[in-house]
Amino acid sequence: MIPWVVFLLTVLVVMWLERLPQPWLRRVFNWIPAILLAYLLPAVLCGFMGWDFSQDGIHDWSRKVFIPLAIVMVMGSLSVGKLRVVGWRPVALFFSGSAWIALFPILVLGAMALFAPQARLFSDPEYWLGVPPVVGSWIGGSTSQLVLKELSGCPEAVFLSVLVLDALLVNLWTILMFQGIRRSDVLNRWLRISDSAPPPEIEEEEGASANQVLTFLMAAGIILAAQVLSDRFALQVVALSVAGFLLGHFVKGWDRGFALRVGGVAILCVMAILGFRLRLESLRFEAGFLVFLSVWLVSHFLVMLGVARLLRLHVAWVPIASMANVGGIATAPAVTAAYRREWMPHAVLLAILSMATGTFWGMLTLEAMRWLL
């Protein structure tokens, strides 16, 4: 029972801390996200007490229950109808940023194979296994990151390094995007873009028919059916993603807001369970990996800037789309509010689109990397 007690306490404590309004705690969570805290707490406690639950049966629950639940709920929170209101140009810009995140490692590996086959970008080759979880994190958020960790077989020590560097870079990137969006009018003039028309307002959907019990039971039934039909995790990921999308669009009474909240809790549960396999003394730092991530992130912004120029789209959409990819559902509307508050719902929709598509982009990167490596 000890791992279950530690697991439940971790999830409850992190959720409680997330809801506290103290400004100093908000600043802490800016640098140590909830998912990272949920990952570290079990590791710290088990290390202090001398416990080893790395092979405990609780890990089966992560793969069979919590990860599938997160996938179905996140996919079920997407609304294609609302995306049409955002407009095709902002969505195209968003997808250009996603595509570059997924393709950059493949282009680097391809260039190395052609021009420098003996070169080594990282001193430890295992860091390449941390690249797909980064793609998942930067496009899809925590859910995709965890799925890609499982699919790639990323070692725990490398994954911890990915989490730490990811949190550091995303926070620095958020600060830069806050400053960048405030100067978007200057960039507009520099790039000779005259677009200034705001997108149409997004109307809130009627929620009277939303049924949380039905939403949860339908998700549970789909998860059970997927596991009965196939024991291959990759196939389950695809099936659950498609099923979640269909449930969110064609089941009357499906509650998108509830689904998104449940998906967030499921992610915390997965991270708390993963923490039992973490050994803090195994944390490694690879300078080359940090440089690689930094170049990757900056080039992502430059590519989207070029796409905005081609589409004649207001440059403010570049930091919005970048944060929808890299930052997520919390930071994308916050950055948007620094320019135009009326665009915040559009930023939320792009962030949800990111959560829904990140796993597939990561799987594309993973398969291409396996072929090149």
Secondary structure, DSSP 4 states (H G I P E B T S, - for coil): -HHHHHHHHHHHHHHHHHH---HHHHHHHHHS-HHHHHHHHHHHHHHHHT---TT-THHHHIIIIIHHHHHHHHHTT--HHHHHHH-HHHHHHHHHHHHHHHHHHHHHHHHHHHH-TT--SSSSGGGGGGHHHHHIIIII-HHHHHHHHHHHT--HHHHHHHHHHHHHHHHHHHHHHHHHHHTHHHHHHHHT----PPPPPPPPPP-TT--HHHHHHHHHHHHHHHHHH---HHHHHHHHHHHHHHHHHHSTT--HHHHHHHHHHHHHHHHHHHGGG--GGG----HHHHHHHHHHHHHHHHHHHHHHHHHT--TTHHHHHHHHHHT-TTHHHHHHHTT-GGGHHHHHHHHHHHHHHHHHHHHHHHHHHHHH-
